[in-house]
């Protein structure tokens, strides 16, 4: 893990290396995914079945998981696992219920009525990875805000295991969150099935959920035909720490994200030489007993760094420049920094707000913008599953008052039919 003393040059070179991870998608991946999308669009279930057998090993007789199988998974689940999920669901639901919006109506004295109507999307597809990357927490974080938003039907797709069966932990989470239907299919072919619809799976309005490079590329290519949550990049964490921080905790939190992927990024920005040195020692000590130490080491070697700066103000500026997915503040009086950290997916304040708390339990969503897009994107939320439309009612008198302005602007733009649509309503005024 490289150590960089900030001088206005070396840290910028490191930022450039981080951004290089997010270059244009591999043309070979794009070509493969494009072929899969077109095949599924033309051949529906037959194409999905062929790809499932090719990539997953075995295709189930029916793509859709029957309700009895889902119920059985919940009945047979470890009660402590179910209780942990229910506790998480309670927190996640409480946080997201506070995001609910109301439409409005503005009835003016002149008889004009203006307003905005809100409603949940009709049908949403949720992609959930299977196998060794099966994450029940992803079900919770995507399904709960969708349901609170009023989505009519939530359809989950997840790859079958080698034996053609679903991951039971995923089914437990789906049952507890009120997922309406579950289909066993994965990869780009599942994303295509959701976007286009097949004989078995209905077409959705939006696709959310994490996946590998093929899933992410499929979502990117289909955006426009269907809405998506975001194009997710490698996981990221930035820890801001001063001399009051405990290096043991700093090291543990950095590695909690480095274990996701060899191209994940874990960065410490600190004003303390001591914390920098001791954090490096703690990383070596703790890494030795972690199951994914090889991935952690590769991530930290390639995209990890300790940036040593002079002042807290400089640390804040660096954090805002990087715009990380996860930002921890292990500084004295951490709450003082809330109003100054403008670019981050989620901010974790203080010693006991460790990043995994947000991944699993606290309540805020863990689907967050990556790759610096926190400068302009927001976390997944209830807002992500709502569409808004406006409405306008005008009286004749109100339009007569506005008509000359509208006609003038329309004619300035050369759109005479626009002007005429207003003028024709008042032709009798010219008689």
N, C-alpha and C positions, 0 to 999 in steps of 0.2 A: 504494500500500500504506500504510494508515494506521498511524501511530505512536501508541501509547497508553501514557501513564505511569500505572502502576497506583495507584489511590487508593481502591479499594474500591467504586467506582461505575462509572467509565468502562469498565473491563474486563468488568464484569457486563453492561453494555448490549451489548457486543460478543458475549458468550456468548449472549445472548438472540437476537441476529440470526443466529448460527450455528444455533441450535436451530430457528429459523423455517424453515430449509431443509427440515426433516423434518416438516412439517405433514402432515395427512391427504392421501392421494393425490388427484390431480385427479379429480373425479367423472366427467368425460368419458372419461378413460383407464379408470377402473373400469368404466364402462358398456360401452365398446368391448371390453375384455378379457372381461367377463362374457358378452357375446354370443358371442365366439369360443370360450370354454370350453364353453358349452352346445352350440354347433353341432358342435364336435369330439366331445363326449360322445355326441351323437345320431347323427352321420353319419360319424364315423371318418375313414378315408382320404380320402373324397370332399371333406370339409370342409378337411382339411389341404392337399390338392392345390389347391383353389380359392384358399385364402389364400396358398399359396406362389407361385402364378402372379400374384396380385394384388400382393403385397408384394416378392417377390424377382425377378420378371420371367420366370423360366422354371422349370418343375418338371421334375425328372429323370424318366425313364421308370420307374425303380424308386427308391423312397426309400432303400433300403439300398445302401451302397457295397460292391461285391464285393471279396473279399479280394485279387484280382489287382491291382485299382486301388491298394489300400493298399500292397501290396508294391512296385508300380512307383514309387510316390511316394518310398518309402524308398530304392530302388535309384538313383533319379535325383537324389536330394537332394545338396546341397553337402556334401562329406565334413566340412568344418570345422564346418558347422551341426550335423551329426549328432554330431560329437565334443563340441561344446559342450553339446548336450542330454544326452549320456551322462554328461558330468562333473557336470552339474546333478542328473541322476537319481541318481547315486551319492551325492551329498551329501544330497539330499532323503530317499532311502531309508534312509540311515544314521540320520538324525535321527528319522524316524518309526518305524523298527524299535525304537527305545528306548521307544516309547510302548505297546508291546504289553503287555497285561494277562493275568493268569491268573485262572481261576475258583478257587473254594476249597470245601472240604468240612470241616465241623466236626462230628466224631463225638464226642458227649459220653459220659461214663461211664454215664449212665442209659439208653443205647440210642437217644437222640434223634440224628437226623442232619439237619443244616442245611447249606445250601450255596448257591452262586451259579454259574450256568453262563453262559459268554460265547460268542457266535458272531457271525460277520459277517452283515450283511444279505444277503438272497437276491439282490436285483436292484436296482441303482442306476442312475439316469439322470444323465448329465453334459451340461449345456448349455455349448456353446462358441460364442461369437460368431464370425461370419465377416466377409468383406469387409475393409474398412480397419481394423476392430477385431478382427482375428484374432490371438489370443495363444496360441502354443504353450505358454508357461509356465503358462497356466491348466490345460491338459491335465495337465501334470506334477503340479501342486499338488493337483489333485483326484483323479487316477487312482491315484497312488502310495499314499497312505494308505488308499484304498479296497481296493486289492489286498492290502496288508499286513494289513488288518483281516480279510481272508478273504471279501470280497464274491464271491458265486458268479458273477455276470454283470454286467459294466459296459457300459452302452449309452450311446454318445455321439450327441448330435444337434447339428448345425451347419448354418447356412443355406447353400444353394447360391449360387454366384456368379451374375452375370447370364447366363452361358452355361449355367447348370444344373450346373456341375461343382464339386467340393469344393476347398477351399483345400489345396494340397499340403503346406504346412508343418504344418497341423493334423493331416493324415493321418500325417506322419512322427512327430510327437509321440505320436499315438494308438498307432501300431505299436510304438514303443519302450517305451511304458508298459503294454502288454498290454491295451488296450481290446478288448473282445470283439466288439462290433458297432458300426458307424457308420451313421447315417441322415442324409440330407440334408433337413432341415427346420429352420425357425427360428421365432423370435417366440413369442407366446403360444400359437399353435397347436401348436408343438412341445412346449411344457410341458404342455398339455392332453393331447396324445397319450401322453406319458410317464405322466401321472397316471391316465388312464382306460384306456389301451390302445386300439389300433385293430386293423384286420385285419392291418396290417403290423408294428406295433411293440407289444411286450409291455408290460404295466403294470408299473411299478417301485414300489419301497417308499420311495425317497427321491430327491429331485432336488437336485443341487448345480450350482454354476457361475454365472458372472456373465452379465449381459445388460442390455438397455436398460430403460426404464421399463415397457414392456409385459410384458417377461419377468419383471421384479421384481414387478409387480402380479399377474401370473398365479400366481407362486409364493406370494405372500401369500394370495391368495384360495383356493388349493388346499391350503393347510396344514391338516392334519386329515384330508383325504382321502389325503394323502401327506405324508411328512416332507420338510423342506427344510433346507438348511444354515443360512441366515440371510437376513433382508431387508437387502440391502446398500444403503447410502446413498452419497453422494459421497465420493470419496477424501480423505484427510486426512493431514497431517503436522504435527507440532509439534517444533521444534528448541529444546532448552535449551542456552544458550551463555553462557559467562562470557568474561572478557577474554582468555583463552588461545585462544579459537576463531579460526579463519581465516575471515574474512567471505566469501572467494571460495568456500569449501566450503559455508558456510551458505547462500549465495544459490543455488548449484547444487542443493543438496538440496531447498530449498523449491520450486524450479521443477520438480523431477523429479515432484512430485505435482500441482502446479498445472496441468501440461500435460494431465492426464487429462480435465478437464471445466471448463466455465465456472463451475460451482458447487462445484468442489473447494476445499478450505481448506488454506492453508499459513500457519503461525503460528510466529513466532520469539519465544521468551521469554528475555530476556537481562538480566543484571545490568550490562551494559557499554554505555554511551552510544556509545563508539567503535565497537563491533561493530555496533550498530544503524545508525549513520550509514554505515559502510562497506559493510554488507550491501545497503542501498538502492542505493548506487552500483554495486555488483557486479551486482545484478539488472538494472539498466538496461544495463550493458555486455554481459552474457552473453545477455540476452534478444534482443538485436539479431541474433544469428546462429543462433537456435533456430527450427526449422521451425514449431513450434506456438505462436509468440510471441503471436498474437492471443488464443488461448485462455488462455495464461498470464497475459497482462495483464488479461483480463476476470476471471479467477479471483482474482488478487491484489487488484484494485481492489474487488471486491465482498466477498470472504470471506477475504482475507489481512490479517494485522496483525503489527506488532512491539509486543510488550508489554514495557515496561521496568520492572523491579522492583528492589527494594533488596537482597535477600539470596537465596542459593541455596535456603533453606528456603521462601521465598515462591515461587520458581520451581517447586519440587516441588509445592507446594500448588496452583498454577495448572494444572500438568500433570495432576494427579489430578482436578481439577475438570472439565477439558475431556475427559479420557479419550479420547485420540486413537487413531486406527487405527495410525499409525506415530509412534514417539517416539524422536527422536535426542538423545543426551546428549553434547554437545561441551563438556564441562566438564573442569577439572583433576581428575584421579583419577576418571574416569567410573564405574569399577567400584564405587565407594563408594555409588552411588545405586540399585543393583539392589534392595535391600530396602526402599526408600522409595517407589518408583514402583509403585503398586498398580493403577492404572487405565490400561492401554494394551494394544492388540492385540499389538504386537511392539516391543521396546525395542532400539535400536541404540546401542552403547556405544563412544565414541571416534571419533577423526578418520577412521579407515579402515573404519568400519562404516557406509558410506553406504547409504541406504535401498534403492537398486536391487540391492545385494548380496542383500538379503532377497527381493526380487521374483523373482530369477532363479536364485540359485546356492547360497547358504550352507547351506540345509537346512530351517530352520523354515518353516512354511507361510505363504504370502502371502494366503490367504483369511482376512481379519481383521474383527472387529467394528468398525462405524463409528457415527457419529452419537451418540457418548457411550455406546453400549451395551457398551463394554469394561468398564463398571462391573459388568456381570453376565454377559456372554457371553465365550466363549473362541474362539481361532482354530480353523479346521478342523483335524482331526487324525484319527488312527486311531480315537480314541474316538467320532468322529462317525459311524462306519460299523459300530459294534458295538451289539448289543442284549444286555441282561442279563435273566436270569430267575432267580428263587430257587426252591429246593425244600425241602420239609419232610417228615421221616419221624418219627413218634412211636410209641412203644410204648404198650401199654394202661396200664402202670403210670405212665408219664410223664404221660399225659393225665388219669388219675385224680387225680394230684397237682395238676394245673393246673385241673381242671374247675370247682371252686367259684369261682375268680377269674374265669374266662371267663363263666360263667353270671351272676355278679353284675353284671359290666360290661355284658353284653348286655341284661339286664333293665333296668338303669339307662337304657339308650338306647331302651328300648321295643321292642327287636327280639327278640321272644319266640321266633321261629323259629330265630334264631341260638342262643339259649339251649337250645332243645329239641334242636337237632342235636348238642349235646354231652351233654345230660342223658340222651337216649334210649339212649346207649351204656352207661349205668350203671344202667338201671332195675332190674336184678337186685339191685343194692346196697340198694334200698329195700324189697325183698321180705321 
